[in-house]
Amino acid sequence: MLLDTASLYFRAFFGVPDTMKAADGTPTNAIRGLLDFIARLVENHRPTHLVACWDDNWRPSWRVALIPSYKAQRVEYVTPKGEQVEEVPDRLEVQVPYIRACLDALGIAIVGAADHEADDVIGTLSHQAQMPVDVVTGDRDLFQLIDDSRAIRVIYTAARGVGRAEVYDEKALLAKYEIPANRYADFATLRGDASDGLPGVKGVGEKTAASLITAYGDLDSIRAAAADPSTPMAAGVKRKILDAADYLDVAPKVVAVAKDAPVTVANFQLPQQVLDPERWLDLVELLELGSSAQRVMNALNLGPKS
């Protein structure tokens, strides 16, 4: 089970009451929410291995070099060293180091990769996996990883939450978007995503993108058909595809989830015992994690053994 960690803690922050806080006033809704999410996911899906995938760089330089608008609207400020800081609510930002500390203390593997996003870590670990993979995310871009032949599916949290998350395999994805999973990246490139600063092909929405993929196959074939006067593609759609040539030259690399990110492969099995009991107890007490701490301990079977 590969967790898109930021996707989950953002969801926890906005979904769990912000009245949750420690005695010193530190907000804890994202921390407690994430621990509750992990507990529920482990209870519902019973993974043997678990990785909290991390954004070592939420806006990788190589993606920005190709499409400067990529996630540009999320930049809050640039440090004197040129580091771009993502706009994150103050009450969430203060919780992120504690989230990482809790996962570390429990012994849940945290994996990032230099100049890559968590999506790329997930793509790389999925590509390397020798077992079935469940990707937990609220990000549609990761639908491109779905592969029934390798038992890779997506547990999608954005629509109905973690407790009633939708499980997408190739059949479910086809029913939703009318495209095969191995063409989802092409579909996403055509459609674009305003939240990520990806303009897409102007005037081409989901339905048109899906129909183009159904008719012509992959993106290269669609572009070739648009350039060929003899193809039956509507003249207006051809013009839209041709006008977007500069975007389509670079967007596929930006949209594609990397499968060769420099991750460090380790033992990702569920912890058999709390890795750092003293630190974990200190965090539980300091943050007053109460039932959330107990719930995740129970789900991971990390309580006292008889």
BELDAHU-V413556 format. One line per field, one symbol per residue. phi: phi as a letter, one per 20 degrees, with the letter a starting at -180 (. if undefined). psi: psi as a letter, one per 30 degrees, with the letter a starting at -180 (. if undefined). burial: + if it has 16 or more other ideal C-beta (glycine too) atoms within 10 Angstrom, else -. Layout:
phi->???
psi->???
burial->???
This chain:
phi->.deeffgffffffeddgeffbffenffcffffffffffgfffffdlfecbceecefbfcgfffffecgfglffefeadfgenfedffcggfegfefffgfffffffnefdccbglceggffffffffefdbgcdedaddfgfffegbffdldcdeeefecnffcgedddfffffffdmcfgfdfffgffffmbffdmdfmegndefffgffffffcneffffffffedfefegggffgfffffegffffdfgffffffdcffeeecedfgfebffcgfffffffffelflfffffffffeldfgee
psi->kjkieeeefeeeeffkkgfkllegfkkgeeeeeeeeeeeeeeeefhlfkkkjkkjfjfikefeeeejffjgeffkelklfggkkkkjkkefeeffeeeeeeeeeefgkkkkakkhlleeeeeeeeeefkglkkkkjlgjffffffkjefghklkjjfeegleehkkkkaeeeeeeefhllefgeeeeeeeeljefggjfajkgjaeeeeeeeeeefbleeeeeeeefjfflgkkeeeeeeeefgeeefefeeeeekkkggkiljkajglkkflkeieeeeeeeeeefhfbfeeeeeeeefhgakk.
burial->+++++++++++++--+---+-----+++++++++++++++++----+-++++++++++++--++-++--++--+---------+---+---++-++-++-+++++++++-+++--++++++++++++-----+++++++++++++++----++++++----+--+--+-+-++---+-+-+-+++++++++++--+++-++--+---+++-++--+--+--++-++------+---++-++--+--++--++-+++++--+-+----+-++--+-----+--++--+++--++-+++-++-+----
